[in-house]
């Protein structure tokens, strides 16, 4: 192909008109960009899109119940405290099915560390589903250290509603029926965690691959909105979930955002 073009351009020195690259479409059957014919490629511009059916949640729609969540430029969020807990109260708390996704960059350990209520020191980020309160909710957590896996549990204390009442009690851990553990996470890397709860069937997807899949037993699940949680690590991230049309004001706007020591 290049030899053909070279001969045609050499003929131009003798007075003949050189062809455009589109002029050789009899051979190519298409007009190919010059950069491709010459073996060059133009840089592709990657544009992140909102997940289908979900909306990005801005800082002013969050009820931050523990720690601190900051707003960055471009609608992103940031956490640099040893722990953070947040929910979105926008009319989705009564939905039987919930979907949430968090796209994040892991920035490394937080400056200070804080053991979990159980006493374990763990770095993690995860999604909260059907979060009635700090004592009753579903967790899908991506462990960063000391292990690397996705863990699913229900915290269930039907007669308790504050951290002072339930502490670290009431956790029920579930084993997956399918899925593969993600690779160890390193500072600077970007990842995506998505949870899809349909009735009592939960699928957790890490970086596009199923990391946990299974059923959440026969017990009644709590009724509450989705949210997220982090422990002992710093992140820049975007959070997405379903926000029904005509949703009510956030819990903060309604004066119902209850600060809690932890989950």
C-alpha positions in Angstrom: 0.0 0.0 0.0 2.8 2.5 1.0 4.7 1.5 -2.1 1.7 2.3 -4.3 1.3 5.8 -2.7 5.0 6.5 -3.1 4.9 5.8 -6.8 1.8 8.0 -7.2 3.5 10.9 -5.4 6.6 10.4 -7.5 4.5 10.8 -10.6 3.3 14.1 -9.3 6.7 15.5 -9.8 6.2 14.9 -13.5 3.0 17.0 -13.5 0.3 14.6 -12.6 -2.2 15.4 -9.9 -1.5 13.5 -6.6 -4.5 11.6 -5.2 -6.0 12.2 -1.7 -6.1 9.3 0.5 -9.8 9.1 -0.2 -8.8 8.7 -3.9 -7.5 5.2 -3.2 -10.8 3.9 -1.9 -11.1 1.6 -5.0 -8.4 -0.4 -3.2 -9.5 0.2 0.4 -13.3 0.2 -0.2 -13.3 3.1 2.4 -11.8 6.4 3.1 -9.2 5.7 5.8 -7.6 8.6 7.9 -4.1 9.4 6.9 -2.8 8.8 10.4 -4.0 5.1 10.1 -2.4 4.6 6.7 0.9 6.0 8.0 0.8 3.7 11.0 -0.1 6.4 13.5 -2.9 6.5 16.0 -4.6 9.5 17.6 -5.0 9.5 21.3 -8.5 8.4 22.4 -10.4 10.5 24.9 -12.1 8.4 27.6 -15.3 9.8 29.0 -16.8 8.4 32.1 -20.5 8.0 32.0 -23.0 7.5 34.8 -24.0 3.9 35.2 -27.3 3.0 33.5 -30.3 3.8 35.6 -28.2 5.4 38.4 -27.5 9.1 39.3 -24.4 10.6 40.8 -24.9 11.8 44.4 -23.5 15.2 45.3 -22.3 16.1 48.7 -25.5 18.1 49.5 -27.6 15.0 49.1 -25.7 13.0 51.7 -26.4 12.5 55.4 -22.9 11.9 56.8 -23.4 10.1 60.1 -19.8 9.6 61.0 -16.5 11.1 60.0 -16.1 13.6 57.2 -16.9 13.6 53.5 -15.6 16.6 51.5 -16.7 17.9 48.1 -14.0 18.2 45.3 -14.2 19.9 42.0 -16.2 18.2 39.3 -18.7 16.7 41.7 -16.3 14.2 43.2 -16.1 13.4 46.9 -13.1 12.8 49.3 -12.5 11.0 52.6 -9.3 11.4 54.6 -10.6 10.6 58.1 -10.1 7.2 59.9 -13.8 6.4 59.3 -16.8 7.7 57.4 -20.4 6.7 57.1 -23.1 8.2 54.9 -26.5 7.5 53.5 -28.7 9.1 51.0 -32.3 9.6 52.1 -34.2 10.4 48.9 -37.3 8.2 48.8 -35.5 5.0 47.9 -35.6 3.5 51.4 -38.8 1.5 50.7 -37.5 -0.1 47.5 -37.2 -3.8 47.6 -34.4 -3.7 45.0 -31.4 -1.4 45.5 -28.4 -0.7 43.3 -25.4 1.4 44.3 -21.9 1.9 42.8 -18.8 3.7 44.0 -15.9 4.6 41.6 -12.9 5.4 43.7 -9.2 6.1 43.7 -7.4 4.6 46.7 -5.0 7.1 48.1 -3.4 5.0 50.8 -3.9 4.7 54.6 -5.4 7.5 56.6 -3.0 9.6 58.7 -4.6 8.2 61.8 -6.0 4.7 62.3 -9.0 3.6 64.3 -9.8 0.0 65.1 -13.3 -1.2 64.2 -15.8 -1.7 67.1 -14.8 -5.3 67.1 -11.2 -4.3 67.8 -9.8 -5.3 64.4 -7.7 -2.8 62.4 -8.9 -3.0 58.8 -8.7 -0.8 55.7 -11.8 -1.0 53.6 -14.4 0.7 51.5 -17.9 -0.5 50.8 -21.6 0.0 50.1 -24.5 0.1 52.5 -27.9 -1.1 51.4 -31.3 -0.9 53.2 -29.6 1.1 56.0 -32.4 1.6 58.6 -29.9 2.9 61.1 -26.4 2.1 62.5 -27.7 -1.2 64.0 -29.7 -2.6 61.1 -28.4 -2.7 57.5 -26.7 -4.7 54.8 -22.9 -4.3 54.0 -20.9 -5.1 50.9 -17.3 -4.3 51.8 -14.1 -4.4 49.8 -11.3 -5.3 52.2 -7.9 -3.7 51.4 -5.8 -4.8 54.4 -5.0 -7.1 56.1 -6.9 -9.4 53.6 -8.1 -8.7 50.0 -11.6 -9.8 49.4 -15.3 -8.7 49.2 -17.3 -9.5 52.3 -21.1 -9.4 52.8 -22.9 -9.2 56.0 -26.2 -8.1 57.6 -26.1 -6.2 60.9 -29.3 -7.0 62.6 -30.5 -5.7 65.9 -34.3 -5.2 65.5 -34.9 -3.6 68.9 -31.8 -1.4 68.8 -31.2 1.8 66.8 -28.1 3.6 68.1 -24.4 2.6 68.3 -24.5 2.9 72.1 -27.2 0.1 72.1 -25.8 -2.3 69.6 -22.0 -1.6 69.3 -20.5 -4.4 67.1 -23.2 -6.9 67.9 -25.7 -8.5 65.5 -23.4 -9.1 62.5 -24.4 -12.1 60.3 -21.7 -13.0 57.7 -22.7 -14.7 54.5 -20.6 -17.0 52.3 -20.8 -16.4 48.5 -22.3 -19.0 46.2 -20.1 -17.6 43.4 -17.5 -15.0 42.6 -13.8 -14.4 42.7 -11.7 -12.4 45.1 -10.2 -9.2 43.6 -6.4 -8.7 43.4 -4.7 -6.7 46.2 -5.2 -3.0 46.0 -2.3 -0.5 45.8 -2.3 3.3 46.5 -3.0 5.4 43.4 -5.1 2.7 41.7 -8.7 3.4 40.6 -11.5 0.8 41.0 -15.2 0.3 40.9 -17.5 -1.5 43.3 -21.1 -2.1 42.5 -23.8 -3.9 44.5 -27.1 -5.1 43.1 -29.7 -6.3 45.6 -32.8 -7.7 44.0 -35.2 -8.9 46.7 -32.8 -11.1 48.7 -30.4 -12.0 45.9 -27.2 -9.9 46.0 -24.5 -9.6 43.4 -21.3 -7.6 44.1 -19.1 -6.6 41.2 -15.5 -5.4 41.6 -13.9 -3.8 38.5 -16.4 -5.5 36.2 -16.1 -9.0 37.6 -18.4 -10.8 40.0 -16.7 -10.9 43.4 -19.6 -12.1 45.5 -22.9 -13.6 44.6 -25.5 -15.2 46.8 -28.8 -15.0 48.8 -29.2 -13.3 52.1 -31.1 -16.0 53.9 -34.8 -16.1 54.9 -34.8 -13.3 57.5 -36.5 -10.0 56.9 -34.1 -7.4 55.6 -34.0 -3.9 57.2 -35.8 -1.0 55.4 -33.7 2.0 54.7 -31.7 3.9 52.0 -28.3 3.0 50.4 -25.0 4.6 51.4 -21.3 3.9 51.8 -18.6 3.4 54.4 -14.8 3.7 54.7 -12.3 2.7 57.3 -8.7 3.7 57.8 -8.0 4.8 54.3 -8.2 7.9 52.0 -10.2 8.0 48.9 -11.4 10.3 46.1 -14.6 8.9 44.6 -18.0 9.2 43.0 -21.0 7.6 44.4 -24.0 6.5 42.3 -27.4 5.1 43.2 -31.1 5.2 42.2 -32.9 8.4 43.0 -36.6 8.2 42.3 -38.3 11.0 40.5 -40.0 13.4 42.9 -37.9 12.2 45.8 -38.3 13.9 49.2 -35.7 16.2 50.7 -32.5 14.6 52.2 -32.4 13.7 55.8 -30.1 16.6 56.5 -32.7 19.0 55.0 -35.4 17.4 57.0 -33.4 17.6 60.2 -33.3 13.8 60.6 -29.6 13.2 59.9 -28.5 11.4 63.1 -24.8 11.5 63.9 -23.5 8.1 65.1 -20.2 7.0 66.6 -19.9 4.1 64.2 -21.6 1.1 62.6 
